[in-house]
Amino acid sequence: MGALTPLLAALLAYVALQLAIGYAVSRRVRTEDDYLVAGRRMGPGLATATIFATWFGAETCFVGAGEAYAHGVSLASAEPFGYGLCVLFLGVVFARRLWRLRLTTLADLFERRYSLGVARLAAALMIPTSLLWAAAQVRAFGQVLSAGSTLQLEAAIAVAALLVIAYTVLGGLLADAITDLVQGVALIVGLAVVVFGVVEASGGWGDVLAGIDRERLALAPPTGRGWLAFVEAWSIPILGSVVAQELIARVSAARSPRVAQGAAIGGGLLYLFVGTIPLLLGLAGPALVPGLADPEAIVPELARRHLSTLGFALFAGALVSAILSTVDSTLLACSSLLVHNIVLPLRPGLAEARKVRLARGGVAAFGLLAWALARSADGVDELVEEASSLGSAGLFVILLLGLFTRRGAAPSAYAALVAGLCTYVLGSSAGAFLGREVEYPFVLSLGAAAAGYLVFLGRGVPRGLASAGARAST
């Protein structure tokens, strides 16, 4: 109890409010569709808010600002540019077509287009991605709790994991979306408080902007890395993340294809706008807090130095909002892929109530795994980079070619998934075995996945999506 400071008490009260909202909404959950895709009835405002809040996680505040503090900003910066463009890309290219297929998970598309085996393999590759995202959020939540109390980081991470598991198990996607609306507003208000607090304490906008080194702003990748490094840096957040189940679930939960597309585009634009706030703070950081040992801590450090107790509480609430709105989505994504695409095909005929219980059990199990990963990681940045790139090259290739062409069957999909995964794993770990780093492992894995798909193009019988989509839409 000695660790319970006023700030920590306020944070726990805020989390308790989210739990209460989740519990109230959870009473409306009756079927698997209710739990996993909010009954497919979200309107434009709710859908836009949940896409923005889900995508705007701890890495945007910690990693984006930390990178700006340490290295400046260029077109190779993933935060917020790459991840914001990812959501816009989803809205412009994929949202309407995916909605018409009435999917529960992205793996459902692969089952209809290729085979059940491809869907299971794809689900098995997607689960670690969402789990790593969840671990990043749990670790960041632990950092916030530790900063606001006398808890050591490891104990704070354990408390954070317990809270997010309880929070996520309750309500499913509908409760997630409603609380996302609250959390999105809290996030924007909290970040605005930090910016204006820092500006006021620093003498005004002129002094803050004058303190930013113009050499830290570049329209090109860092000198010596070349444009292929730029392609690698943006391919990971855009192409590697557009296959995220967290986004697909929200597109599927919209009440119409127009709402699905508009929400993705609106959520992406809002992400880009709000994401510039941590970026600005990171750029101004070297002049305001020189010599910071951990660049990822620049935004909390600025808030601690320049805000009142109430202002810092609002900022901490903003961070918690960003974390909660992402972590519940990632745990739900893990559970939906495991239960819906791997477990339920083995146990046909289960009642809806049983399906919901299995999904909730999956959330709890993956929450414990996320806690274990969060304890062992060195930082949020490490978890985020792996989450966006592990196995996603093959998923993107079979999504793009399977959705927009009728060429290729199950053998092509298997080849793309395996080739993409193996190439990325070998490329990213080459330094440990060969003594020489592979500079562009994700670009290479994209090429390998596409080559694998094309090599097996003439094998197997392609399965179409049009009839399945038409039946579902009807």
N, C-alpha and C positions, 0 to 999 in steps of 0.2 A: 504493500500500500504506500510505502514511502516513495515509490516511483510515480505516483499519481499527482502530477502537477496540474494547475488550472488549465493549461493549454491541452494537456492530454485528456483531461476530463471533458473539455469542450469537443475534442475530436471524437471521443467515444460516444458522446451524446449525439453528435452528427451521424455517426455510423448507426446508432440505435434508431434514429429517425428513418434512415434508409431501410433498416430491417423491418420497421413497422410498416412502411409503405409496401415493401416486398411481401410481407405476410398478408396484408389486406388484399393485394392483387392476387396472391397465390390461391385464394379461395375460389377464384374463377377458373382455375386450371382443371380441366376435366380429361383432356385427351393429349396425345403426344404432340399433335399440331399446336394445341394451346401452349404447351410448355416450350417447344423448340422453335416455333415460328409465329408465336403470338396470335394464333388463329387466323393468320393472313388477313388482318383487318386494320393495319396501321395507316393513318392518314398522313398527309404531307408534312405537317409540323412535327409530329412525333417521330416519323421516319427520319427526317432530316436531323433532328436533335440526337437521335440514338446513333446514327452513323457518325456524326461529328464527335460525340462524347466517347464512343467506343474507340475510335481511331486516335483520339488525342489522349495519349497515355503518359505515363511517367517519363518515357524516353524523350518525349518532345520537350518537357521542362528540364530534364537533367542532361540528356545526351546532346540535344540540339544546342542548348546554351553552352554546355561544356566544350563542344567542338568549336563553337564561335569564339569562346574565350581562349582556347589553346591554339587554334589554327586559323581563325578568321572564317570568312564565308566566301564560297565560290559556287559556280554552277554545278560543282560536284557534291554540294552539300545535300544529303538526303533529307534532313530536317530543316524546314518543313516542306521544301519544294518537292522532293521525290515522292514522299508519302502522300502529300496533298494531290499531286498529279495522278497517283495511283487511284484514288477515289474518283477523280474526274474521268479517268480512263475507263473505269468500271461503268460509270454512268453513261458515257457517250457510246461505248462500244458494246457492252455486255448486258446492261441492266434489263432492258425490255425483253430481250430474247430469253434470258434466264428466268425472268418472272413467268413468262408464258409456259414454261415447262413445269411450274408448280413443284419445285424441288423442296425437299427438307434439308438436304446437305448437298454439297457439290458432288460428292461421290455418287449420289443418285443419278446425276447426268451421265457419269461414266458407266454406270450399270446399264442404263438404257442404250447408250451409244456403242459400248464395247461389250462388256460382260460383267457378271457378278464378281468374278475373280479380279478384274481390273479395278472395280469399285473398292474391293477390300484392300488391295495393295495401295490404291490412292489414299484411302482413309488411314491406313497404317503410316503413310508418309506425312499426311497432314497433321496427325495428332501430335507428333513431337514439336512441330512448328508452333501450334497453339499453346502447348505446354511450356515452351521456352518463353513465349510472350507472357504467360501467366506468372512464371517464375520471376521475370523482370519486374512485373508490377508488385508482386509480393515483397521482393527485396526493396523496392522503392518505398513501399508503404512502411516497411520496417525502419527505413532510414528516417522517414518523417516522424514516426512514433519515438524513435530513439532521440531525435533532435528536440522533441518536445517534452522529454521526461528524463529520468535518470536511468532508464533501462539501457542495458548493453545491447549492441546491435543484434546479436544472435537471439536474445530473449525477445526483442522487439519484432524480429522477423517471425518468430513463433506466434506471438500475439496477433500479428497481421494476418498470418495464414489462417488462424482459427476464426477470425472475424470474417474474412472473405469467403471461407467455406460456408459458414452459417448464412451469410448474406446471399450467396449464389444458389444454395440448395433450395431456398424457399420458393421463389416466384417464377423462374423461367424467363423467357424472352419478353413477355408482356410486362412483367414487373421490372425487368431490366430496362426496357425502353422508357417506362414512366419515370423511374428514378434517374435515368440518363438525362431527362429533361431538367430535373432539379439540379443534377450535378453539372450539366453544361452551363447553366446560369451561374452557379457558384464558382465554376472554373473561370469564366470570363470576368466576373466581378473581382475575384481574388487576384488574378494577374493584373487587372487594371489598377488595383490598389497598390501593388508592388511598383508598377511603372511610375505612377504619380507620386508615390512616396519617395522613390529614388530621385526622381526629377526635382522634387521640392527640396530634398536634403542636399542636392548637388548644385543648387543655384539656378535651375531652370533648364529648359530644353536646349538652349544654346550651348551651355557649358557641357551638358551630357554629350551632345553630338560633336562638339569640338574635341572632346577627349577620345573619340574613336579614331584610331589610326587608319587612314584611307588605304594604306597598302594591304590592310586585312580584308578589303573588299575587292573581289576579282570576278570578272565575267568569264574566266577560263579556269580550267583545272590548275592545281599547283604546278609551278615550273618543274619541268623534268619528268612529269608523269605522262603527258601526252593525252590525246583525245580518247584513246582506248580505255584509259583509266576513268575518264568521264562516263563512257558507256557502261563500264562495269559498275561505277558508283550509283548510277541511276537505274540500271537494269534490276538491281537487287530490290530496291523499294517499290518500283513500279511493276515490273513483270513478276517478280518473286512474291509480291504481296497481294496482287489482284486476285489470286486464287485462295485468299484467306477465307475460311469458313465463317468467320465473324461478319465479314461484309456480305457474303452470299446469303446468310440467314436473314439479314435485314432487308435485302432486296426481295427475297421470297416472302417476307412478312408484310410487305406493302399491299394495299388493297387494290391496286391496279398497276399496269405496266407504266403508265404515265407518272404515277406517284413514285414508283421504284426508280425511274430514271431521274426525275426531278430531285428526289431526296439525295441520291448519290452525288449529283452535280452540286446541289446546294451545300451538302455536307463537306464536299471537297473544297469549295470556295471558302466556307467558314473556317475550315482547318488551316488553309493557307493564310488567311487574315489573322486569326488568333495566334497561329504558330510564329508569326514575326515578333511577338512580344518577348518570348524567351531568347530569340535570336538577337534582338536589340540589346537586351540585358547582358547577354554573353559578349557582344562586341564592346559594350561600354565597360565591362568588368575589369579588364587590365588596368584602366586608369582609376577605377574606383576601389578595387581590391587587388592590388598587385601581389604577385608571388603566391597565389592560392595553390596549395599542394594538390587538391583534388578539383580539377576544372568542373566536374559534374555538380559540384556543390555551390556554384556561383550564384544561382538564383536564390536558394535558401539563405546563403550568406548575406546577400544584398538585402533580403527581407529582414533578416535578424538585425542587421546594422542600422537600417534606415526606417523601420516601421515601429509604431507603438505596439503595445501588447495586443490591442484589439486588431490592428492592421495585420500583425503576424498571424493571429488566429484566423483571420479571413484568408490569408495566403495559404496557411496550412490546410484549411478547409478546401481550398481550390486544388491543392495537390492530391488530397484524399479523394476529391471528386473525380479527378482525372484517373486516378488509380482504380477506384472502385468501378467506374464505368467501363474500364477495359478488362479488368481481371475477371469479372463475372461473365463477360462475353467469351473470353478465352476458355475458361473452364467449361462453360456450356458447349462451346464448339468441340472440345475434346470428348465430352460425354456423348454428344449427339453422333459424332463420327463412330465412336466405339459401339454404342448401343444400337443405333439405327442401322448402321451399315455392316457391322460385323456380328453382333450378338443376335439381333432379332431375326435375320435370315436363317439362323440355326434353330430358332424357336418360334415357328410361325403360329399364328392363332392366339397370341397372348392378348388378354384384355387390356384396354387403354389404361386403366388404373395401374396395372402391373408395368406397362411400358414407362409410365411417368415415374414410378418408384425406381425402376432400373436406371433411368436417366439421372435422377437425383443421387442415387448411389454412385454413379460414375463421376458426378461433379465432386462429391466428397473425396473419392479416391484420387482423382487428379489434383485436387487441392493439396493433399498430403505430398504428392510427388513434386508439385510446384514448390512447396516449402523446402523439400530436400534439395532441389536444384538451387533455390535462392540462397540457402546456407553455404553452398559450395562455390558459388560464382564469385569472381573478383569484383564485378561491377555490373551495372545495368547495361552498359554498352556491349559487353561481351555476349550477354544473353540475346539482345535485340538483333545483333548482326547475324547470329546463327539462326534465329527464328525466321528471318526474311529469306534466307538462301538455302537452307537444308532441304533438298529434295524438290524444291519448287520449280526448277527448270522443266523437268519432265511434265509436271502437272500443268504448267502454262502451255506447253506444246500440245498436249492432248486435249486441253480445253479449247484452244484456238482452232486447231485443225478439225477436231471432232464436232465443234459447234457450227463452224462455217463451211465445212466441206463434207462430202459423202465418201471421201477416200480414206482408206485405212480401217482396219478392224482390230480385234483384240491383240493379235501378235504385234502390230505396230505400236499399240498403247503400252504393252508390256516392255517392248524394246526401248521406247522413249523414257519411261519411268526409271528403268534400271540403268540405262546409259547416262541419263542426267544425274542420278544420285551418285553412281560410282565415280563419274568424272569429277563432280564437285568434291566429294570426300577425298579422293586421291589428290586433286589439285590443291585443296586447302591444307592438307597435311603433308604435302611433298617436302616441305622444309625439314620436318622431323626425320624423314627417312632418307632423303636425297641430299640434304644440306643446301638445297636451293629452292627458294619460294617460287610458286607459280603465280604470276602477277594478276591474272584475270580468270580465276576459277569459275565464276558464275557465267561469264560469257562463253567460256569453253564448254560448260555443262549444257547451256542452251543449244550450242552447235551440235554437241553429241546427242542430245535428246531428239533434235530435229532429224539428224542423220539416222538414228535408230528407227524413228517412225517411217522414214522414206525407204529404208532398206527392206522392211517387211511389209511394204505397201500392198503387194499383190497377194498376201496370204490371209486367209480367213474371209468371212462374209461380213461386210459392214452392216451395222444395225442403224436404222434411221431414228431421228428424234421427232420428225414432223408429226407422225401419227400419235405418239405419246403426248406431245405437247398439245395437239388439237383436242384429244380426249379430255385431258386435264382442264384445259381452258373452258371446254363446254360444260 
